[in-house]
Structure formats: structure tokens, C-alpha cells
Amino acid sequence: MWYLCVFYHRLLDYRRPEVESLAELFGGPGAGDAVEWRLLENHHADSPFHLVRLPGDERLAAQIANRSLLVKGIYELWGHGATYDELEKAIKEYPDERKLPYLTPESSFKIIVDSFGKVISFEEQNEIIKGFTYIPFEGRVNLKKPDHKFFVLETDDYGSQNGLPPVAQKTVFFGREVGAADRHLLPTYQLKSRKYIGPTAMDCEMAFLMANQGLARPGKLVYDPFVGTGSILVAAAHFGAMTMGADIDIRVVRDGRGPDCNIWSNFEQYKLPEPLCVLRADNNLPPWRPGLKEIFDAIICDPPYGVRAGGRKSGGRKLLKGIIPPYTVPDEKRENHIPSTAPYSLAECVHDLLHLAARMLVIGGRLVFFYPVLRDDDVADVAKFPEHPCFKLVASCEQILSLRYSRVLLTMVKVEPYTEEIEKMGEERHQEFRENHQKWMEEGNLHSAVFSPAEQDGKPKFDKDSKPKYRGKYV
């Protein structure tokens, strides 16, 4: 069945992939691929109004809307038009067998008037509601807890200077609400009220989006190899998943800022189940024994890519150069010992992450991670994102952070079992990708590209109008 899906005007690239992931979560394997999209006539692709066809019945639509962070509501569309006269004609032509079950005397209802890109006064809203007398409502009005909610959604030609997607003509929608978003999570989990955060703590909205992409739910095991202060695991635990994490910095995972301000206190603050364990581990030298494999249902992480914080791996400069031999820390010094670390390039970090996920994820498990992209990178005819023969890329969602660079949330599904042959193929693809993107994937090059002056023939390389104004940091 086709529904009207109304999105919040935020994180535009993330909207459809989130709905498809939640369809996979609640509808079972293959349900995400069965989702169909259609743009309304005269509507821009970045408009919040989209038509979506979901497999299954209305319960799936309600479940998706209730869990989604970016879906404002999903509606059974009774009609739409450029004017209220056209809307009336469309509603009257809608099949009675679809309308009458919700207009019975035993049911209560409420009509809500909403708009996009314009403000409708309270008096205008009342006049609009009074204009729907041609719909044979027989039930009573209940403004607090109605059995059925009906929405009038209006968008108009608001001009091109207010930072919203262009609208060709006025459109009015009328429909019955099937499911609505519950965004109480955001004020509850906002970082400014969290006990323990760091300079790279993941924003709560983005952490919940990543958990949705990773299909976090009860009975699933989610792992974050760059756990930091635990923001991603907090989101996964909220949805009922079991969690595990690791970080190379022993001070972050063990000490925090004291006994009452550490990664464990974040879970205690929200009364969530604590992680099964948090390890001091190096992504370059993972601690898993050779025979252990396929235990995680999802690996969700934000790898360090060198803009705000650079990656680190085990081994000091002298050790890596061979100046000093490998050593063993004496037992009496182990408790307070902080191991030496060395720079960890993005190319090596991503390769190790893909290798870990290929080995440790179950078939059908998801790898969700951020990958930085230079916005002036004009490399043609080569793979834009890292690849691995075990994985299929199902979504790439860009978040523009500045004129210079953006980060893309990659969602990959494991489709092939891990074998020695697959490992060799993965190594070959890594070398090929590394050669094509050598100019910025090595240590420090991304940071330099982002923060160094960008000029071309004596003029700034970037124009402040080179991207849509509504695709800013908070969009």
C-alpha cells in the first residue's frame, strides 16, 4: 500500500535509508529491498513529502514511524490537490470502503492542520477544519486521546530566499495518521546533560540513526571498536541490544574522570544495561583468538580520521623503527602502565576495520561507520568508498560538515562467509583503493586538506553558494 511519508527537514540523505533499514528490522529479511519510493508531482527531491510503498500491513508503517528519528509521520493519503476544491474532489473519489471504518459513531477523531514553509494562524486553522463538513464524520471529537487523527498538510510557494527546497505550486494533503515519530529521545539523551563526554562524543541524534542503520534490537550483540565515551553503545542499548566496546586509550575505558564520571556512569544515568565488557584493545592488533569468528550482529563505529582526533595504534616510534626490541612490562608496573602508541593512518584503520568485520560479523550482520570525503575530490572511474568481497554496500548518507569536506555514513551488509581466499581478495582491493586515494588517506593529509588555504589561480577554490543553503550543519 502507498502512504504519504512526511519527514523532518533534517539530514536529507539519511531519510530514505533509515526507513528502508527499519522496514528490514520489523518486516524481516528482504523487506528493506521491497520498499518503493515515488516523488509527488511538482515536488523537489529534498521536499519532506514522499510517497512510499511498504510491504505488509499498517502495523509495519506504524512501527517504522514510531522508531524513526527523521519520519514526522506516515499517513494514509485520502487526497491531495493544488486547491481545497481539488482536495475535496479527490477525497470524495477515495473509496468508501477505505474511509467509512474510521468515521463510525463509536470512534473519536481529531483534525490537525500543519504546514511546511509557512505559518497558518489559529483562526485560519479553524476555518480550514470547518471546511471539511463534506466528510461524513459520525463520531465525537476528542482532542486529547482520539481513536483516529486526521491531518491537513499544506505547503505553498514561499519563494527561494528562505533556505527551503523549491516548490512549484501550492499543495494540500489530507490523510489519516498511521504512525508518528516519538522524538522524546533527543532531549533525554542530549550530550549537554550527559555525565561523561569527550571532544569527539557522537551527537545523540546521529548515534540513534546509526543504531537504526545497524538494526539494533533485543537479542543482538553490537560492538564498537572505537568506543570512546560510549555514545553509540548507549543508543544501541536503549533499543535493547547487548553491547561491547573497545578503545586503545586505557584512560578512557578504565578511569574516565573518576569513579562517578566514566563510561559506566553514562549507562547508569539512563538506567540501561551495562556493556558486557569494555576492552583496552587495538584495532590494528585485535585481541580475538584465531578460532573465534562470527559473534557480532552489528559493528557500529566512528573511526578516527584525523580532523578532530587522529588514530593511534600500538607501538612507539622507537619500537616501530626497530631502535628498541619488543619488551614485557613488569608485573609491578602493569596496573598504571600506559602503553606507547604511534600514528594510525586512515587507510590502515579502514582496512583493519573491514577485515575485523568480515571475520567477526554473522552473515546478514551490518557494518556501519563514518568515512570522510573531500568535497573537491574529482577522482573519476574509481571506487569512491572502501570495498570488501564479504560486504554489499546498501546505503551511503552524506553529512556536509564544511565547504571542504563531509562525512558519509556507510552501511554494509555481510553477504559472504570469511575464507582465506576472501582475505586475499580483500587485501588486493585495499591496495587498489589505497593507491587511488593515496593523496589524502595517509596520516595528516586529510587534516591538511581541510584546514589549509584553498586557492585556484589566485582565487578561492570554494564558493559560499556552491551548495544548497538548506543542506547545512543541522540539515
N, C-alpha and C positions, 0 to 999 in steps of 0.2 A: 504494500500500500504506500502511496505517496503522501508525504507530510510536508508541512511548511516548517523548516528549521530556522529559527532566529538566533543568531549568535551575538555575543557581546563584541563590541568593536575593539578587540584586543588581539595581539599575537596572531595576525591574519593567516600566516602559513600553517599554524598549528591546529586550526579549527576542524577541517575535514579529517585529517589523520587521527585526531582524538576520537571523533565519532566512530570511525572505522575500527579503531582499537577496542573501544568499548562494545561495539557490536560483536567483535571476536570474543571478548571476555564473557558477555552474557548470552550470546547466541550460539557459542560453540565454534569449533574449527571450521573455517571457510566462510563464516558469517560476515567477516570484515570484507572479504573479496566480493561478496554479494551486494554490498551497499552501492546504490546508484545515485548520482547527483545530476541535477539539472538547474541551469540558471533561468530565472524568470526573464521574460521579455523586457527589454529596455533597462536591465539591471547590470551594473558593473560587477566584475568578478570579486571585488573586495566588499561588495554590499553585504550587510548582515543577513539578508533574506535569501535562503536557498531552498530548493525543493529536494527532498531526499526520499529514496525508496529503501525501506528496511526489510530484511527477511523476518518472518514471524509476525506475531500479533502486536497489539498495542503495549503489552507488558514490556517488550524489549525496548520500545521507544521511551517508555516511562523510566525504565532503569538507566538508559543512556543519559537522558536529560537530568535525572536526579544526581548522578555521579559526576557528570561533566563539569569542568571549570569554565568552559567557553560557550556552552549552549545556554542561551537565556530561556528558551522554551521550545517545545515541539508541539505542533498544532495540527489537528485535522482541519484542513482548509475547506471551508464551505463555499468560499467565493472570493474573488478579488476583481478590482476594476480601477479605471482611471478616475471615476467619479462615484458618488454614492448611488446614483441611479444605475450605473453599470454594476455596482456591487449588489444592489437589490435584485437585479435581473439574474445575476449569477447564483445568488443564494436560493432564489425560487426554483432555479433549474437543477439545484443539487438534489439527489434522490431522497425522497421522503423516508425510505427505509433506513437511511443513514442518520436523518435528523430527528425523527419522532421519538426514538428511545430516550433521548436526552431532554425532551420537552414535556414529559408526563407530569400529572398533578402531584405525584408522590415525591418528585425530586425538587431540590432547591438549586438556584443558579445565581450567578453574578456576572455582570458585563464590565470589563475593564478596558479603558481607552488608553492606548500607548502610542508613542510616536518615535521617529528617528530623524534627527537633524532639524527638529522644530519643537516648539513648546505649544501645547494646547491648554488653554485656560480651563478652570473648573466649570465655568458657565458653558463653554463650548463643548466640554465633555458631556455635560448633562443633555445638551441639545442633540448631540450625536446619538446618545443612548436612547433618547425618546424617539429617534427616527427609525428604530428597529421594531416598530409595532407590527409590521407585516410578518414577523416570525411568531408563530403561534405558541409562545411560552405559556404553559398552564400551571407550572409550579410556582412556589413562593420565592421571593428574593431573600437571600441570606448573604450579608456582606462579610461575615466572619468565617464561617466554615461551610461554604456551599458544596453541594454534591458535584456541580459542574461549573467550570469557569469558561467564559467566552471572551475572546479578545478582539478588539478593533485596533489594528496596527496601521498607522498612516505614515507615509514618507512623502516629501514634497521636493520640488526643485528649489533647493536652498542656496543655489549659487556655487561658485567654485573657490570662494575665499575662506571657507570655514574649516578647511582641512579634512573633509569627508569625501568618500567616493562619489563621483559624479552621478547624478540622477537625470534620466532623460525626461521623465514626466511623473506627475503625482500618481501614487498607487495606494489603494486602501485594501486591506485584507480583513477578513472576518473568519474566525475559526474557533474550534473547541480545544482547550488545552488538554494535551495528553500527558505531558510531563514538564516539569520546570526545574531549573537549577537550584541547588542549595549551596550558596557561597558563604555560609557562616564559617567555613573552614578558614578563610583568609584572615579575618580579624582574630580568630582564635590562635592561629599558628604564626602570626606575623613576627618577623625577626626582632622587631624593636622590643617585644615583650618576652623574648626567649632568654633563658638564663645564660646559655653558653653559645656564643657565636664567634666566628673568626672573620678575617678580611675577605675570604672567598666563600663564605657560607651561602648556600643556594637559596634564592628567594623562594618563599613558601609556595606561591602560585606555580612557579616553574617546577618545583620539586613534586607537587601533586600531578602536574601534567606528565612529568617523566614516569611517575608511578603508574599512571593510566596507560602510557605507552608500553610499559613493561608488564601490563596485565597483573598487577599486584592484587592478591586476594587471599582469603584464609586457605591455609594448606600449602602455600607456595613459599619457596625459600629464595630470598633476594639478597644479592651480595654486592657491596660497593668496595672496590679495591683502593679507592682514594677517599676514604670516609670523612676525613677532617672532623668537623663538629657534628656530623651525623644528620644533616638536614634531609638528605634523600631517604635515609633509613627511617626517619620519623614519619615521612609521608607514606612510605610503604607499610610501616607498622600500623598507621591509622586505618588502612584498608584491610588489616588483618593478616598480612603476610609475616612469616618468620624472617628475621633479618640477621645478616652477618656483615662485618666490615673489617677493613684493614687500612693501615696508613704507615708510611715509613717513619714518621716523626713520633717517637715514643712519648714525647712530652704532651702531644695532643691526645693520644688514645689512653694514656695511663694517668697523667697528672691533671690536665686541664688547667684551671685557675684555682684549684683547691678541692677539698672533699665534697663541697656543695655546689661546685661550678665546673662540671665536666660533661662529657658526652652522655654519661648515665643520667645526670640530673635533667637533661632535656626530655628523656623518656619518662622520668618520674614526674616532671612538671605536667605532662599531658596524660598521665596515667595510662601509658602504653606499655605493652610487653617489651622488656629489655631485649637487646640483641642476644642471640645465642652465644656469641663471643665477638670481641673486637681485638684483632691481632696487630702486633707490630710486625709488618711484613713488607717486603719489597716486591713491587710488580715485576721488576726485572729478574728477580730470583724468587718465584713464588714458593711457599713452604709446603705445598701439597706433595704427598708421597707419589711415586710413579704410577702405582696401580689404581689410584683414586681418580675417578672421572665421572662426568655427567651427574652432578648432585644439585646444581643450581637451576632454578626455573627462570631466573632473570638476573642479569648483571646490569646495574644501572649506576652510572657514574659521570663525573665531570673531570676528565683528566687535566692535569696542569699543562698549559700550552705556552706559558712564558710571557704573558702580557701583565697580569697582576702578580702571578706567582709562578716561578719556574719549577720544572720537575726535578726530582732528585732520585738517585739510585745508590745502592750500597757501594762503598769503596772510596777512600780519599784519593787525592791527586797522586800522592807518593805511591800508594798501593797500586793504582791503575797503571802508573808509568813503570812499575817494577823496581822502584828505588828501595822499597822495603818489602820483605816477604810477607805472606799471609800470617796472621798471628791469632792466638787464642786469648780471650780476655780472662784474667784470673778470677776464680770464684768469688773472692772477697770484694771485687770491684764490679761485678756484673749488675748488681741492683741499681746502681746510679750511673752506669756507663751509658753514654750517648754515642752510638756508632758514627763513624765518619761517612759522609755522603759525597757524591760527585754529581755534576750536571747530567740531566737526563733529557735527551732531545725528543721533540715531538714525534719524529719518525720512529724512533726506537720504542717510545711509550705506546704509540698506537699499534705497532706490530706486536708487542708483548701482550697488549690487551686483547687483540683478536685471537692470538694463539691461546691465551688463557680461556677465553670464552668458547673457542672451538673445542677445547678439551673438556671443559667443566660444565657446559650447559647441556641440558637434556634436549632431545630432538623436539623442535617446536618452541624451545626456550628463546627468550629475547635478549638481545644486547642493545642497550640504549645509552648513548653517550654523546657529548658535545664535541664538535670538531670545528676549529677556527678556519675562516676563509677570508683571504684578502679580496676586497671588492674590486680591485683593479687587475685581478689575476685573469689574464686573457689567454691562458693556455688552451689550445684547441685540440680536439681529437684525442684527448687522453682522459683517463678516468679522473673525475673530479674528487671523488671520495675514496678512502681505502677500501679494498675488496679482499674477500677471503672465499675460497671454494666451498666452505661449510655454510656460508650465510647468503641469504637473499635480502636485499635492501627493500623495505616496504614503505618507508617514509623518510623524507628529509625536509625539515622545517627550519627556515632561516629566521634568525632574530638579528636585526640590524642594530649594532651597538654604536657605530660611528660612521663617518664618511669613509674611513679607511678599511674597516674590517667588520665582519659579522661572525656569529657562531651558528652552526647548523646542528640541530638535534637529529642524529641518525638513529633509526630504528631498524634493526636487523633481526631476522628470524633464522634459527639454525635449521637447515633442511637436509644436511648430510652428516653421517657419523664421522668421527675423527679417526683417521688412519695415518700410517706413516706416509703413504702416497699423497694424501691430502696435505700433510705437513710440508712436504717438498713443494707442492704446488703453491701453497700459501707463502712460502719463502720466496718463490720466484715472483709472485705478484707483488710482494712487498718491495723487492729490489727494483722492479719496473716502476712502481709508483714513486719510490724514493728518488729515482733518477729524474723523473719528470717534474718533481716538485722540490728538487734539491735547493732551489734558491731561497726558500723561506722555512723549510721544515727542520733545518738544523738549529742547534742551540743559539738563541738570541736573535735570529734573523727575523722572526715574526715580531718581536718587541721592537726591533729597529724599524721595520716597515710601518708599524702602527704609529710610532712616535717621532720619526724623522720628518723633516720638512719635505713636502711632495710638490715638486715643480716640474713643469714641462715647457721647454722653450721660454724660460723666464716667467711663466705664468703658473698660478696654482693649478695642480692637476685635477682637483676636485671642485665641482661647482656646488654651491649650497643648495641649488634647486635640482640636483641630479637624482633625487629620489622623491617619491610621493611624500607630501608633508605629513600625512596621517600614518605613515609607517615609521614612527619614531620609537624612542626607547620604550615607552609604555604601551605601544600598539603592536 
